[in-house]
Amino acid sequence: MPSTSILITGCSSGIGEHAASALKQRGYRVFASARKQSDVEKLKINGFESLQLDVTDANSIQQALQTILSLNDGKLDALFNNAGFLQTGAIEDLTPAMNLTQFETNVFGPMELVRQVLPIMRKQGHGRIIQNSSILGVVTLPYCGAYNASKFALEGFSNTLRQELRHTNIHVSIINPGPITSKLRDHAYEHHQQNKEIMTQSAHQKAYESLEKSYFGEEKKDRLSQSPQAVVDQLIHALESRRPCAHYYIGLPAKMLALARRLLPDTALDWLLSKVR
């Protein structure tokens, strides 16, 4: 296959790092980005073309894209918006600052990246934009309100983008993973611990204690989880298929919950989701 260039955000670990490695081996020219310069240096040591990109900073996005264009004859074939994190907490305990931080990374960052990438893709006459969402952009789980809302927002933005680009050769796909073995839960636990004072004074304190055992507990981390390769397999289809899918649901839990969302009334779905952890 011809060499294809792709920018991947959030490559310091997990899905991003695995996708960068797999696509590089497949012959893609991968620009693997990370927010921290220390992670960029590690990626370079491991043989990647890596650059610093903070999705919450429009200037950082612009500088990264300028670097890519200067290295790649002014072109960029694909964008995989992968960077994101999970902020746990009951709706009434989430402060405006916590909600803003969640949306800056999970929503506003991808929106700004797309805004700056689209003129490049329009000029070259083609492109692929793949958004790493979540099954929690389709259904909701309690105590993930900020994350749920951010992924629902990403879904709405991406669906609208796909509609607006319908008559172009720029394709938009959304990946909706279920449980994936990655650092998402570890990083979520770090954020959870940073807000421990709020949590201990909350009416939801017992629920948080249960959450720490059920969601963050070591014994549950690998149950039903799939390898990042499951995401990469669908990412490759989204990049290479003549007719990429609008949505890719990754794993049996994600597929079942997406189906349940379509078939069940809200009360029945709420009951079902209350059993999920």
Steps between C-alpha positions, in 0.01 A plus 500: 500500500620858442652678796236689696574771753305516824507717811408316821443685825555354845779256410670487839330169584208269433299521180698789357839338550375165368338662195816694420710184515259286297450759227873571476561128446226503236687764302327818611697815568389551858530830681460388861420789730486536876427783741815466712840561344643216709257259329596644162866422572414142599306454176796631301734259678263220394530604136192715448471834327361670807403854587352688791130578465269618776145470367382765747732761346412636153855634453647160583270342239600758240872454563471122482312514171751744353780260593318208339427694181863609472614138532233347275474721191207697639274196537330302774285205396339408830433612857428267790364707789590263781604721794259505792450419866227394742388717793283308746259657746131558564344787305445705816864458603657601170626857519492737200879469477481120490234506228694757297820297516312190384347683204821681404676169441218275380294747291647843436843357414370265229276776367793739464722235345234422242449871431871541423536172309202540266657771278797267444276210401278718279805631315636151433154366414477215749532404865390272781398627845450235766374594845568275798176530695362236738195287554435767766422732212201273430386399850581651838638362824450667839799683649645559153285806426769732367649225285157386377411857406832557323466186291136578413620843389777343291241271338275793412787702361635208298161400358441859390848514347431183304176649366671825399777313317264257329576620147877515546771236502559560872356216708412515869475192723434458871654218701299392806710268717367307795753394766855517361822412679669840527605766748153665493397360838839568656485863391137523607601375844766772520237766430266330745766516772570867427138575586489276805406785734188576299411132486533437875258784576246385244157345542634239257790394722386136527456483125855629454633234736319237293634658181857471623454128554295419191645730233849577623561171680769277353270198488262669257741670264533216251146363501345533152785731397646470153846577372564836332548292185120464483481876453785503250330235285196726458718809465668335201161432342400863553824612336511261206144404407346668198183529707601538866231452763354794686537312831719212614389332824793318660434188708190306598400731790505804271301323229242372749457838669465679166227252406334538841496879453296453183264234632434566868295774666698732727383339824607154386831633371564681829446173686736317267770766533470494879642149481804606299837566663 
